[in-house]
Amino acid sequence: MIDLALFKEYTRELIATGILLILLVLFRILATKIVKNYAKSNQTLEHRTNLVIKYIHLFINILVTVALIIVWGVQTKDIIIALSAITTVVCVAM
Protein backbone atom coordinates (compact mmCIF):
# COMPACT_ATOMS: atom_id res chain seq x y z
CA MET A 1 0.00 0.00 0.00
CA ILE A 2 1.13 3.54 -0.75
CA ASP A 3 2.51 5.51 2.16
CA LEU A 4 0.32 8.64 2.32
CA ALA A 5 2.67 10.46 4.68
CA LEU A 6 5.33 10.47 1.97
CA PHE A 7 2.81 11.82 -0.53
CA LYS A 8 1.73 14.57 1.86
CA GLU A 9 5.33 15.56 2.48
CA TYR A 10 6.10 16.04 -1.23
CA THR A 11 2.71 17.23 -2.49
CA ARG A 12 3.97 20.60 -3.76
CA GLU A 13 6.90 19.04 -5.58
CA LEU A 14 4.74 16.37 -7.19
CA ILE A 15 2.18 18.91 -8.37
CA ALA A 16 4.92 21.18 -9.74
CA THR A 17 6.50 18.20 -11.52
CA GLY A 18 3.18 17.28 -13.09
CA ILE A 19 2.63 20.85 -14.26
CA LEU A 20 6.15 21.00 -15.70
CA LEU A 21 5.66 17.76 -17.61
CA ILE A 22 2.35 18.99 -19.05
CA LEU A 23 4.01 22.28 -20.05
CA LEU A 24 6.88 20.33 -21.61
CA VAL A 25 4.52 18.44 -23.89
CA LEU A 26 2.53 21.57 -24.76
CA PHE A 27 5.63 23.67 -25.53
CA ARG A 28 7.12 20.95 -27.70
CA ILE A 29 3.91 20.57 -29.70
CA LEU A 30 3.48 24.33 -30.01
CA ALA A 31 7.11 24.89 -31.06
CA THR A 32 6.88 22.15 -33.67
CA LYS A 33 3.71 23.60 -35.19
CA ILE A 34 5.09 27.14 -35.25
CA VAL A 35 8.35 26.10 -36.90
CA LYS A 36 6.62 23.89 -39.49
CA ASN A 37 4.14 26.63 -40.39
CA TYR A 38 6.97 29.15 -40.73
CA ALA A 39 8.99 26.73 -42.86
CA LYS A 40 6.00 26.03 -45.07
CA SER A 41 5.32 29.72 -45.66
CA ASN A 42 8.97 30.46 -46.47
CA GLN A 43 9.59 27.26 -48.46
CA THR A 44 12.48 26.19 -46.21
CA LEU A 45 14.08 22.78 -46.70
CA GLU A 46 12.54 20.02 -44.62
CA HIS A 47 15.81 18.65 -43.18
CA ARG A 48 16.76 22.15 -42.03
CA THR A 49 13.34 22.52 -40.41
CA ASN A 50 13.75 19.20 -38.63
CA LEU A 51 17.14 20.31 -37.26
CA VAL A 52 15.65 23.53 -35.92
CA ILE A 53 12.84 21.57 -34.26
CA LYS A 54 15.39 19.19 -32.74
CA TYR A 55 17.42 22.07 -31.27
CA ILE A 56 14.31 23.78 -29.91
CA HIS A 57 13.23 20.53 -28.25
CA LEU A 58 16.68 20.14 -26.72
CA PHE A 59 16.53 23.70 -25.35
CA ILE A 60 13.05 23.11 -23.89
CA ASN A 61 14.20 19.84 -22.30
CA ILE A 62 17.20 21.56 -20.71
CA LEU A 63 14.97 24.29 -19.28
CA VAL A 64 12.54 21.74 -17.83
CA THR A 65 15.43 19.75 -16.34
CA VAL A 66 16.79 22.87 -14.64
CA ALA A 67 13.29 23.70 -13.39
CA LEU A 68 12.88 20.17 -11.96
CA ILE A 69 16.22 20.45 -10.19
CA ILE A 70 15.08 23.73 -8.65
CA VAL A 71 11.63 22.38 -7.70
CA TRP A 72 13.03 19.32 -5.96
CA GLY A 73 15.70 21.37 -4.19
CA VAL A 74 18.78 19.44 -5.17
CA GLN A 75 21.67 20.67 -3.03
CA THR A 76 24.70 22.14 -4.75
CA LYS A 77 26.95 19.25 -3.75
CA ASP A 78 24.47 16.87 -5.40
CA ILE A 79 24.20 18.86 -8.64
CA ILE A 80 27.17 17.06 -10.20
CA ILE A 81 25.66 13.69 -9.36
CA ALA A 82 22.28 14.76 -10.77
CA LEU A 83 23.83 16.15 -13.96
CA SER A 84 25.89 13.01 -14.51
CA ALA A 85 22.78 10.86 -14.09
CA ILE A 86 20.83 13.03 -16.52
CA THR A 87 23.70 12.95 -19.03
CA THR A 88 23.82 9.19 -18.77
CA VAL A 89 20.10 8.86 -19.44
CA VAL A 90 20.30 11.23 -22.42
CA CYS A 91 23.30 9.41 -23.90
CA VAL A 92 21.66 6.02 -23.52
CA ALA A 93 18.48 7.37 -25.13
CA MET A 94 20.39 8.63 -28.16
N, C-alpha and C positions, 0 to 999 in steps of 0.2 A: 504494500500500500504506500501511496505517496505521502511523504512527510510534509504536512501543511505548514509547520513552523518554518521550514526552509523556504517555502514559497512566500510566506508572509514577510520574511526577512529581505528577500530580493524582489519584491513586487515591482518597485519603481524601475529597477534595472531590466526586468523581464519585459515590462510594458514598453520601455524605451527601445529595447532591442527589437521587439515586434514592429514598432513604428518605423525604426530605421530599415528593417528588411522590406517592409511594404514600400517605403520611399525609394529604396534601391531599385526595386522592380519597376516602379512607376517612372523614375528618372531614366532608367535604361530604355524603356519602351518609348518614352517621349523623345529622348535624344535620338534614337534610331529613326523615328518617324520624321523628325525635323531635318536631320541630315539627308535622308533619302528624298524628301520633298525638295530640298534645296538642290541636291544633285540632279534631280530630274528636271527642274526648271532651268538649270544652267548647263545641261547636257555634259555633266562630268563623268569621267570613266568610272565604271562600276568597281573595279579593284581598288581605285583610289578612295572611293566612297566607303568601301568596306574597311580599309585601313583607318580612316578617320573615325568610323564607328568603333572600331576595336580600341583605339587610343582613348576615346571618350569613355568607353566602358571601363577601361583600366583606371582612368582618373576618378570616376565615380566610385569604383570599388576601393581605391585607396582612401578616399574621403570617408566612406562608410566604415572602413577598418579603423581609421583614426578616431572616428566618433564612437565606435564600440569600445575602443581602449579607454577613452575618456569616460564613457558611461559606466563601465565596470570598475573604474578606479584602479587600474593597474599601476603599481608603484614604480618609480623610476628605475629601481634596481632590477625589476622584473621586465622592463620594456625590451631589453635585449633578448631575453628568453621568448617573449611573446612574438617579437619580430622574426626571430629565427624559426619559430613554429609556423608562423604565417607564410614565410618564404618557402619553407619545406612543402607546405600544402599547395601553394601556387605552382611550384616547380613540378611536383608530382602530377598535378592536374594538367599541366601543359605537356 
